[in-house]
Amino acid sequence: MRQFLGRLDGALKLLPTLIGDFVCGHNVMTEHASRVRAIYWESHGLMLLDQRQLPDQIEYVRCDSVEHVVAAIETMVVRGAPAIGIAAAYGVVLAVSSAFEQYGRKWPGRIADDIDALKNSRPTAVNLKWALDAMTECFPGPDIDPRPLLLDLAHRLYREDIAANRAIGDHGALYLEPGAQVLTHCNAGALATAGYGTALGVIRSAWDSGNLQRVYATETRPWLQGARLTAWELQQDGIPVTLIADNAAAHLMREGNISCVITGADRIAANGDVANKIGTYTLALCAREHGVRFMVAAPLSTIDQTASNGDAIPIEQRPGEELLGYQGFQIAPSGIPAYNPVFDVTPAALIDTLVTEVGTLDKPDVCSIAGLFKT
C-alpha cells in the first residue's frame, strides 16, 4: 500500500505535465510535445524537477533565491547544459529582484558575487555562461525596475530553447531511415533542456515520422542518467527503449543492430571537438570501427567559439564518492581512491554529423562551424 500511495503521489505531482498548463502565456504541451516538464517559473520562484529522485519519486524543488539555484545546479537537481543555462537565467532574475528590493537604484553594484556563483556552479556546460551573458547584457539603467524586463528575457530564452530543440529534432530525424534503431548516452532530452530535448529531440521527431523502431540507452555510470532518466523519459512518451550496460554498446554495434549513435553535448569547440558525458568518446570510437553514424545534437548556444579545440574545454571532476558507491551505499572497498571526470572530449574527426537548430553539418570543422553563425 505504501508503494502504491507513493506512486500515486508521484503521478499527481506529474499531472500538470501530463495535461498541460500555461507558462509564459504559452501552452506547455504545445511547446514541449513531450510529457516531461523539468523546469518552469511559478509565482516568483523557479520550479525544478529533482532529477536525483527519478524515477522512484517525482518531486519538484522550489528555488526562491539565487543561492537555491546555485545549490540546485551544483548538486544536480537540474542537469544538462541547456537546462542549466535556463536555470541560471532565472537565477539572475532572483538575484536582481533581491538586490533591487534591498538596495533600490544601487542594485547593479550588489550582484557581482551572485553572478560569479552562478558562473562557477558547473564549469563545463558553456550554455551556463551563454545564458548569463545574455541576461547581464540586457541589464537596464539603475532608474528602471529591472524585474519585469529580466523575467521576460528569461521566459524568452526558455521558449527559444524549446523551439531550437524542435528544429534540431526535425533536422536530425531526416538522417534516420525507416526501421532505425539508435543508441543514446546519458540524457539529452526534455529533462536536460527547457523541453523536447536535443538527442532525444531527434529521437522524438524520428518516432513521430514513423522511422524509429527502437532506442537503446546506455545506463551511464556513475549517476545512471540513462537508466534513471532517459529510460523513464522515453517510457513517458511511449517510445520503445531498451537499457544496456555501458560496456555492451560495442557488442551491439558489432551485431549490426545500431543505425546511429546520437548524443548531446555540453560544450563544442570552434573546431568541432565535443565535450559530453564521460563515455561518449568511447562510443564514437566504437561507431567509427563498425561503420555506424555518430551524430551530435546541440543548439548553437553549446558552441564555444572562444575554445579553439577540445584541449581548451575544462573537464569537471566530481567527488570520488559518486563512483565508489550509490545513493549512500558503499560499493568499493574502503580507502580506494577514485578518478571521476564527468566529461570526455570526442575529436571532431570522429563526428559524422552535427545537428543544430539552423541546420546540419557533415564532418564539422572550423570553417563549417563558423558558417553556422552567419546564417
Secondary structure per residue as TSV (DSSP state, phi and psi in degrees):
chain	resnum	aa	ss	phi	psi
A	1	M	-	360.0	-41.0
A	2	R	H	-61.5	-42.2
A	3	Q	H	-63.0	-40.8
A	4	F	H	-63.0	-44.9
A	5	L	H	-64.8	-36.0
A	6	G	H	-63.7	-42.2
A	7	R	H	-69.1	-36.9
A	8	L	H	-63.6	-42.4
A	9	D	H	-61.9	-41.4
A	10	G	H	-62.8	-41.9
A	11	A	H	-63.8	-38.4
A	12	L	H	-67.2	-36.6
A	13	K	H	-67.9	-30.8
A	14	L	H	-83.4	-10.4
A	15	L	H	-52.2	-42.3
A	16	P	H	-58.2	-32.1
A	17	T	H	-77.1	-23.3
A	18	L	H	-82.7	-39.0
A	19	I	H	-95.4	-14.9
A	20	G	-	81.3	136.3
A	21	D	-	-142.1	-164.0
A	22	F	E	-113.8	134.5
A	23	V	E	-138.3	135.9
A	24	C	T	57.4	25.5
A	25	G	T	79.4	11.6
A	26	H	E	-127.2	148.1
A	27	N	E	-72.4	124.2
A	28	V	H	-63.4	-42.8
A	29	M	H	-66.1	-34.5
A	30	T	H	-64.1	-40.7
A	31	E	H	-75.0	-43.9
A	32	H	H	-77.3	-42.8
A	33	A	-	52.9	30.9
A	34	S	S	-148.7	163.8
A	35	R	S	-92.7	4.9
A	36	V	-	-107.1	128.4
A	37	R	-	-129.7	107.7
A	38	A	-	-99.8	-18.1
A	39	I	E	-150.6	133.1
A	40	Y	E	-162.8	160.5
A	41	W	E	-100.2	135.5
A	42	E	E	-149.9	121.5
A	43	S	T	48.5	58.0
A	44	H	T	66.3	26.0
A	45	G	E	-150.2	156.1
A	46	L	E	-97.0	126.7
A	47	M	E	-103.1	125.7
A	48	L	E	-124.5	127.9
A	49	L	E	-69.0	121.5
A	50	D	-	-73.0	101.1
A	51	Q	T	-76.7	-8.8
A	52	R	T	-72.3	-22.0
A	53	Q	S	-93.9	-14.9
A	54	L	T	-73.2	149.5
A	55	P	T	-92.9	-0.8
A	56	D	T	-68.7	-38.6
A	57	Q	-	-130.9	141.0
A	58	I	-	-109.9	101.2
A	59	E	-	-129.5	138.7
A	60	Y	E	-105.3	136.5
A	61	V	E	-100.7	128.4
A	62	R	E	-94.9	127.4
A	63	C	E	-108.7	111.3
A	64	D	-	-101.5	-1.4
A	65	S	S	-145.9	163.3
A	66	V	H	-64.9	-32.6
A	67	E	H	-62.3	-37.6
A	68	H	H	-65.0	-39.2
A	69	V	H	-66.8	-44.6
A	70	V	H	-58.1	-46.0
A	71	A	H	-63.7	-38.4
A	72	A	H	-64.8	-37.3
A	73	I	H	-71.1	-45.4
A	74	E	H	-64.5	-37.7
A	75	T	T	-93.4	4.9
A	76	M	T	67.1	29.9
A	77	V	S	-59.3	-44.5
A	78	V	S	-115.2	140.0
A	79	R	-	-151.3	169.0
A	80	G	S	95.2	128.0
A	81	A	H	-54.1	-51.2
A	82	P	H	-62.7	-40.6
A	83	A	H	-65.4	-38.0
A	84	I	H	-62.0	-41.7
A	85	G	H	-61.8	-44.8
A	86	I	H	-64.0	-43.1
A	87	A	H	-60.4	-41.3
A	88	A	H	-64.3	-36.9
A	89	A	H	-60.5	-44.7
A	90	Y	H	-69.4	-28.9
A	91	G	H	-62.2	-37.4
A	92	V	H	-63.2	-41.6
A	93	V	H	-57.3	-45.7
A	94	L	H	-66.3	-40.6
A	95	A	H	-64.2	-47.1
A	96	V	H	-67.7	-39.3
A	97	S	H	-60.5	-44.1
A	98	S	H	-64.6	-43.6
A	99	A	H	-66.1	-39.3
A	100	F	H	-66.3	-41.0
A	101	E	H	-67.0	-31.6
A	102	Q	H	-87.9	-37.6
A	103	Y	H	-119.6	-3.9
A	104	G	G	60.9	-128.1
A	105	R	G	-63.2	-17.3
A	106	K	G	-86.3	6.7
A	107	W	G	-57.9	-34.9
A	108	P	G	-60.5	-28.5
A	109	G	G	-86.1	4.3
A	110	R	G	-114.5	5.8
A	111	I	-	-119.6	5.0
A	112	A	H	-58.6	-42.3
A	113	D	H	-64.9	-37.0
A	114	D	H	-65.9	-42.3
A	115	I	H	-64.0	-41.6
A	116	D	H	-63.9	-39.9
A	117	A	H	-62.6	-41.7
A	118	L	H	-64.7	-43.8
A	119	K	H	-62.8	-33.3
A	120	N	T	-93.9	2.7
A	121	S	S	-68.8	-34.2
A	122	R	-	-143.8	119.4
A	123	P	S	-80.9	-22.9
A	124	T	S	-88.4	-38.9
A	125	A	-	-69.5	108.3
A	126	V	H	-72.5	-21.2
A	127	N	H	-58.9	-26.7
A	128	L	H	-61.8	-52.4
A	129	K	H	-64.8	-39.7
A	130	W	H	-58.3	-46.3
A	131	A	H	-67.5	-41.1
A	132	L	H	-63.4	-40.6
A	133	D	H	-63.3	-41.9
A	134	A	H	-61.6	-38.0
A	135	M	H	-74.0	-48.0
A	136	T	H	-70.7	-29.0
A	137	E	T	-67.8	-16.5
A	138	C	T	-104.4	12.8
A	139	F	-	-59.6	128.7
A	140	P	-	-80.2	174.1
A	141	G	-	-65.0	163.0
A	142	P	T	-63.9	-19.6
A	143	D	T	-85.2	-4.4
A	144	I	S	-107.1	135.4
A	145	D	-	-64.9	114.2
A	146	P	H	-80.7	-13.5
A	147	R	H	-64.4	-51.7
A	148	P	H	-65.3	-36.4
A	149	L	H	-65.0	-46.1
A	150	L	H	-72.9	-33.5
A	151	L	H	-65.9	-41.4
A	152	D	H	-61.3	-38.6
A	153	L	H	-66.5	-43.7
A	154	A	H	-61.3	-42.0
A	155	H	H	-59.9	-40.2
A	156	R	H	-66.1	-41.2
A	157	L	H	-61.9	-37.7
A	158	Y	H	-61.3	-50.0
A	159	R	H	-66.4	-39.8
A	160	E	H	-65.7	-33.1
A	161	D	H	-65.3	-42.5
A	162	I	H	-63.3	-44.3
A	163	A	H	-62.3	-39.8
A	164	A	H	-63.9	-41.1
A	165	N	H	-63.8	-39.8
A	166	R	H	-62.8	-41.3
A	167	A	H	-66.9	-42.4
A	168	I	H	-57.6	-45.6
A	169	G	H	-59.3	-44.9
A	170	D	H	-67.8	-40.3
A	171	H	H	-64.7	-47.2
A	172	G	H	-69.1	-33.4
A	173	A	H	-62.8	-23.8
A	174	L	T	-65.0	-18.7
A	175	Y	T	-84.5	-9.2
A	176	L	-	-102.4	128.8
A	177	E	-	-91.8	162.3
A	178	P	T	-52.9	138.0
A	179	G	T	84.0	11.0
A	180	A	E	-63.4	139.0
A	181	Q	E	-119.2	123.1
A	182	V	E	-118.5	158.2
A	183	L	E	-119.2	135.7
A	184	T	E	-131.1	156.7
A	185	H	-	-124.5	142.5
A	186	C	S	60.9	-144.4
A	187	N	-	-137.7	115.2
A	188	A	-	-125.5	55.5
A	189	G	B	-118.7	-153.1
A	190	A	G	-61.3	-28.6
A	191	L	G	-69.8	-24.6
A	192	A	G	-102.1	4.6
A	193	T	S	-139.5	-174.4
A	194	A	S	-69.6	-22.9
A	195	G	S	164.5	153.2
A	196	Y	S	81.2	-54.9
A	197	G	B	107.2	164.5
A	198	T	S	-97.3	-78.2
A	199	A	H	-59.9	-43.9
A	200	L	H	-74.9	-18.7
A	201	G	H	-65.2	-42.9
A	202	V	H	-60.7	-43.2
A	203	I	H	-64.2	-43.4
A	204	R	H	-62.9	-45.0
A	205	S	H	-64.9	-39.6
A	206	A	H	-65.9	-36.9
A	207	W	H	-65.7	-43.1
A	208	D	H	-64.1	-32.1
A	209	S	H	-82.0	-7.8
A	210	G	T	87.0	7.4
A	211	N	-	-90.4	-18.0
A	212	L	E	-92.8	131.9
A	213	Q	E	-98.4	-45.8
A	214	R	E	-159.4	151.4
A	215	V	E	-112.6	134.0
A	216	Y	E	-105.5	125.5
A	217	A	E	-113.6	127.2
A	218	T	E	-72.0	149.1
A	219	E	-	-65.8	-34.8
A	220	T	-	68.3	73.7
A	221	R	T	-70.0	153.5
A	222	P	T	-93.6	-9.7
A	223	W	T	-88.0	-6.9
A	224	L	T	57.8	42.1
A	225	Q	H	-63.9	-31.9
A	226	G	I	-70.3	-45.5
A	227	A	I	-69.4	-43.0
A	228	R	I	-85.7	-38.4
A	229	L	I	-104.8	-55.1
A	230	T	I	-64.0	-45.8
A	231	A	H	-61.4	-40.9
A	232	W	H	-67.7	-45.7
A	233	E	H	-62.1	-45.6
A	234	L	H	-66.9	-35.3
A	235	Q	H	-62.1	-37.7
A	236	Q	H	-60.7	-32.6
A	237	D	T	-96.6	5.1
A	238	G	T	71.9	25.2
A	239	I	-	-95.1	124.7
A	240	P	-	-59.5	126.0
A	241	V	E	-137.2	137.3
A	242	T	E	-121.5	130.8
A	243	L	E	-88.6	137.3
A	244	I	E	-129.8	155.7
A	245	A	-	-66.6	149.4
A	246	D	G	-52.1	-41.9
A	247	N	G	-78.0	-0.7
A	248	A	G	-89.5	-6.9
A	249	A	H	-62.5	-45.3
A	250	A	H	-63.1	-40.7
A	251	H	H	-61.2	-41.8
A	252	L	H	-64.5	-41.4
A	253	M	H	-66.0	-41.3
A	254	R	H	-61.9	-32.3
A	255	E	T	-75.6	-6.8
A	256	G	T	80.9	22.7
A	257	N	-	-93.5	-4.2
A	258	I	-	-115.4	125.3
A	259	S	S	-85.2	-33.2
A	260	C	E	-161.5	141.0
A	261	V	E	-99.1	128.5
A	262	I	E	-125.8	122.4
A	263	T	E	-128.4	167.4
A	264	G	-	-92.9	-160.2
A	265	A	-	-155.4	147.8
A	266	D	S	-100.4	-27.4
A	267	R	E	-160.2	136.8
A	268	I	E	-119.7	125.1
A	269	A	E	-75.0	167.3
A	270	A	T	-61.5	-25.6
A	271	N	T	-92.4	-0.6
A	272	G	S	101.6	-5.0
A	273	D	-	-62.3	141.8
A	274	V	E	-122.7	124.8
A	275	A	E	-93.8	125.6
A	276	N	E	-149.3	-179.9
A	277	K	E	-48.3	137.6
A	278	I	T	-51.0	132.8
A	279	G	T	107.6	-15.5
A	280	T	H	-64.7	-41.7
A	281	Y	H	-58.7	-43.1
A	282	T	H	-60.6	-43.4
A	283	L	H	-63.8	-38.5
A	284	A	H	-64.6	-40.1
A	285	L	H	-63.3	-44.7
A	286	C	H	-63.7	-41.1
A	287	A	H	-63.1	-42.4
A	288	R	H	-64.4	-40.9
A	289	E	H	-62.0	-35.3
A	290	H	T	-103.6	10.6
A	291	G	T	67.3	31.6
A	292	V	-	-101.2	132.8
A	293	R	E	-61.2	133.6
A	294	F	E	-111.7	115.9
A	295	M	E	-116.7	134.4
A	296	V	E	-113.7	128.7
A	297	A	E	-116.7	121.3
A	298	A	-	-161.3	150.1
A	299	P	-	-76.8	165.4
A	300	L	G	-58.7	-28.6
A	301	S	G	-65.1	-13.7
A	302	T	G	-87.5	-12.0
A	303	I	E	-86.3	123.2
A	304	D	E	-104.2	97.5
A	305	Q	T	-71.2	-11.0
A	306	T	T	-84.6	-13.4
A	307	A	-	-96.2	110.0
A	308	S	-	-66.7	-33.1
A	309	N	S	-155.4	-176.8
A	310	G	G	-63.9	-25.2
A	311	D	G	-65.5	-20.4
A	312	A	G	-87.5	-1.6
A	313	I	S	-91.8	122.9
A	314	P	-	-69.3	134.1
A	315	I	-	-104.4	115.6
A	316	E	-	-68.4	134.2
A	317	Q	B	-108.4	124.9
A	318	R	-	-107.0	167.4
A	319	P	-	-56.1	141.4
A	320	G	T	-62.0	-23.1
A	321	E	H	-58.6	-28.4
A	322	E	H	-63.9	-28.6
A	323	L	H	-92.3	-30.5
A	324	L	H	-79.4	-17.6
A	325	G	E	-155.8	-175.2
A	326	Y	E	-148.4	126.2
A	327	Q	T	50.5	44.6
A	328	G	T	87.2	-5.6
A	329	F	E	-98.6	125.8
A	330	Q	E	-74.7	129.7
A	331	I	-	-105.1	-47.2
A	332	A	S	-84.8	161.2
A	333	P	-	-60.8	148.6
A	334	S	T	-63.4	142.4
A	335	G	T	88.6	-1.4
A	336	I	-	-82.5	127.1
A	337	P	-	-74.7	159.5
A	338	A	-	-135.3	140.9
A	339	Y	-	-107.0	116.5
A	340	N	-	-130.9	65.0
A	341	P	B	-70.4	137.2
A	342	V	S	-84.1	-26.1
A	343	F	E	-130.5	160.9
A	344	D	E	-132.6	172.2
A	345	V	E	-113.8	124.6
A	346	T	E	-97.7	120.1
A	347	P	-	-61.6	147.1
A	348	A	G	-57.8	-30.5
A	349	A	G	-62.5	-19.6
A	350	L	G	-95.3	-2.5
A	351	I	-	-98.7	117.4
A	352	D	S	-78.9	-39.4
A	353	T	E	-142.7	129.2
A	354	L	E	-109.8	123.5
A	355	V	E	-110.0	125.2
A	356	T	E	-125.7	178.0
A	357	E	T	-72.0	-18.1
A	358	V	T	-101.7	3.6
A	359	G	E	140.5	-175.2
A	360	T	E	-118.5	153.8
A	361	L	E	-125.0	128.9
A	362	D	E	-92.2	128.7
A	363	K	S	53.6	66.6
A	364	P	-	-61.5	145.4
A	365	D	-	-146.5	-174.0
A	366	V	H	-58.2	-46.9
A	367	C	H	-67.4	-45.9
A	368	S	H	-68.9	-35.1
A	369	I	H	-68.6	-42.7
A	370	A	H	-59.1	-34.9
A	371	G	H	-66.2	-24.2
A	372	L	H	-60.4	-31.4
A	373	F	T	-87.2	1.2
A	374	K	T	-103.7	-3.3
A	375	T	-	-79.6	360.0
